Amino acid sequence: MAKLLASDLDGTLFYPKKRVKLVSNRVKKLVQSFIDEGNFFVAVSGRNKGPCTRVLKILDRKGYAIGCNGSYVLEGDKVLFQKTFEPSIVHKVIEYCEAHYPIKGFYVMSSDNEFVQRNKFKALYYRIVNHLWYFFEGALRNPYEINEAKFNKIIDEGRAYKLMIMFGVSKKSKLRSREANKELFKLFGDEIEASWSNEFLEISPYGCNKSNGLKFLENYLKINHDDIFVIGDSGNDISMFKEYQNNSFCMKHAPLSVSKYAKHTLKKFEDIETYLNEDKERK
């Protein structure tokens, strides 16, 4: 029987996105009911602590969060697990990408909940795109700054949870991002975890992915592996789909390169209720 429901945020729990409430009333009631029955809900995201704890407060129940693609695990506000980068590894990845690809921007997320962009975008077009993205973040908007000195300081002090590399918003840029993901895996696969999300590459410390974050909670909460249901829609969710294949669900709007790894497809998050009820009846 489903005892733990783990959901990605952007494009999944928040789909279609609501800039103010984030979560629809129907989704909120579904998750609350699931928890009230003695089960566990986990917000699984590429985001840092601030946005994840905000989501748990909106749900108004005790919950867990796996963030920065597995670089930390939270029980409410309490940190159960965290891992940051060895500085030399981050610099090595940045140097390689700069030497081989026309990168648009680098971002870092820190263990102190900082979100820092290294340099300003050179092109006006990307500066406008960036401002629009920040506006549409709505209630999940987390303060960030453009500061090269702070960017490097976070890395050099060993406080980096996650590195994000932006390749651009064109179709060609997104394909280049996907190719770079494969190349980085070949070159640095024993030092980093890399996942592709359209125009971005998301790099986390080795061993830190959503699947391993869930396996940590599986042991911590003493839950049977087959009682874990996972839902997502992007490249950083593939590790969950592979690990929890029998109960893996991908959003219908996800690209085929992602959805092919999941067993089931959902049009909306709340469609999971049908599967949860069927699973309950079988058990």
Secondary structure as UniProt FT lines:
FT   STRAND          4..8
FT   HELIX           9..13
FT   TURN            19..21
FT   HELIX           25..36
FT   TURN            37..38
FT   STRAND          40..44
FT   HELIX           49..59
FT   STRAND          64..67
FT   HELIX           68..70
FT   STRAND          72..75
FT   TURN            76..77
FT   STRAND          78..82
FT   HELIX           87..100
FT   STRAND          105..110
FT   TURN            111..112
FT   STRAND          115..117
FT   HELIX           124..136
FT   HELIX           138..140
FT   STRAND          145..146
FT   HELIX           148..156
FT   TURN            157..158
FT   STRAND          160..166
FT   HELIX           171..188
FT   TURN            189..191
FT   STRAND          192..197
FT   TURN            198..199
FT   STRAND          200..205
FT   TURN            206..207
FT   HELIX           210..220
FT   TURN            221..222
FT   HELIX           225..227
FT   STRAND          228..232
FT   HELIX           235..237
FT   HELIX           238..243
FT   HELIX           245..247
FT   STRAND          248..251
FT   TURN            252..253
FT   HELIX           256..259
FT   TURN            260..261
FT   STRAND          264..266
FT   HELIX           269..271
FT   HELIX           272..282
//
